[in-house]
Amino acid sequence: MSNRDAVDKLIAGLEREHLGEFDVARVEAARSLASAVDAEPFNAQLWRQYRESVEVLLPDASGDDALDELIGDLLAPVRHAED
């Protein structure tokens, strides 16, 4: 799964309960950074900005295990960057 697909899935899950109409800029920033990371997967600066943009979207306390698992997958470190 690409980072763009993953962040779109996260955003779709968050939109139902946590994102409002004023989060549009944050959502688009996360999507743009996900696409940028997909295009340049070895750029550590982009990864840092992408992770920060995802964290900004997240609610303070999530009790949803499925959402927590998805978020953990998104924020996991890159183990085999050459792949």
Buried (B, 14 or more C-beta within 10 A) or exposed (E): EEBBEBBBBBBEBBEEEBBEEEBEEBBEBBBBBBBBBBEEBEEEEBBEBBBEBBEEBBEEEBEBEEBEEBBEEBEEEEEEEEE
